[in-house]
Amino acid sequence: MAKVIHVHLTHPIEGTRRKDWYFSSIKAVFTVFTAEQVGATYNYLRHVGLSGNGSIITKRAIIKQSTLISVGSSTDYNNGV
């Protein structure tokens, strides 16, 4: 299954009204945002423990890693919902 990085901005960024952004990797986050905008550096996010559906809260954002569920995955959709 693919992972997804969810960035929820707690402080607005000039030029956008969007608060929730979704990325395929931590590296992709920094193609859109600077470290100052999310409140953490690339290396910090790599080592802080986002894997295993972890999350962190910075002064500027809430950053979570989760699993993207798609058709064809081995998840049993009849259980757990």
For each residue, the residues with C-beta under 8 A, 3 or more apart:
1: 67 68 69 70 73 75
2: 24 67 68 70
3: 24 25 65 66 67 68
4: 22 23 24 65 66 67 68
5: 22 23 24 25 26 28 29 50 63 64 65
6: 20 21 22 63 64 65 66
7: 20 21 22 23 29 33 38 61 62 63
8: 19 20 21 61 62 63 64
9: 12 13 18 19 20 21 37 38 60 61
10: 59 60 61 62
11: 59 60 61
12: 9 16 17 19
13: 9 16 33 37
14:
15:
16: 12 13
17: 12
18: 9 21
19: 8 9 12
20: 6 7 8 9
21: 6 7 8 9 18 29 32 33
22: 4 5 6 7
23: 4 5 7 26 28 29 32
24: 2 3 4 5 28
25: 3 5 28 29
26: 5 23 29 30 42 45 46 50
27: 30 31 42
28: 5 23 24 25 31 32
29: 5 7 21 23 25 26 32 33 38 42 45 63
30: 26 27 33 34 35 42
31: 27 28
32: 21 23 28 29
33: 7 13 21 29 30 37 38
34: 30 37 38
35: 30 38 39 40 41 42
36: 39 60
37: 9 13 33 34 60 61
38: 7 9 29 33 34 35 58 60 61 63
39: 35 36 58 59 60 61
40: 35 44 45 48 56 58 61 63
41: 35 44 45
42: 26 27 29 30 35 45 46
43: 46 47
44: 40 41 47 48
45: 26 29 40 41 42 48 50 56 63
46: 26 42 43
47: 43 44
48: 40 44 45 54 56
49: 52 54 56
50: 5 26 45 54 55 56 63 64 65
51: 54 65
52: 49 65
53: 64 65 66 67
54: 48 49 50 51 64 65
55: 50 62 63 64 65
56: 40 45 48 49 50 62 63
57: 61 62 63
58: 38 39 40 61 62 63
59: 10 11 39
60: 9 10 11 36 37 38 39
61: 7 8 9 10 11 37 38 39 40 57 58
62: 7 8 10 55 56 57 58
63: 5 6 7 8 29 38 40 45 50 55 56 57 58
64: 5 6 8 50 53 54 55
65: 3 4 5 6 50 51 52 53 54 55
66: 3 4 6 53
67: 1 2 3 4 53
68: 1 2 3 4
69: 1 73 75
70: 1 2 73
71:
72:
73: 1 69 70
74:
75: 1 69
76: 79 80
77: 81
78: 81
79: 76
80: 76
81: 77 78
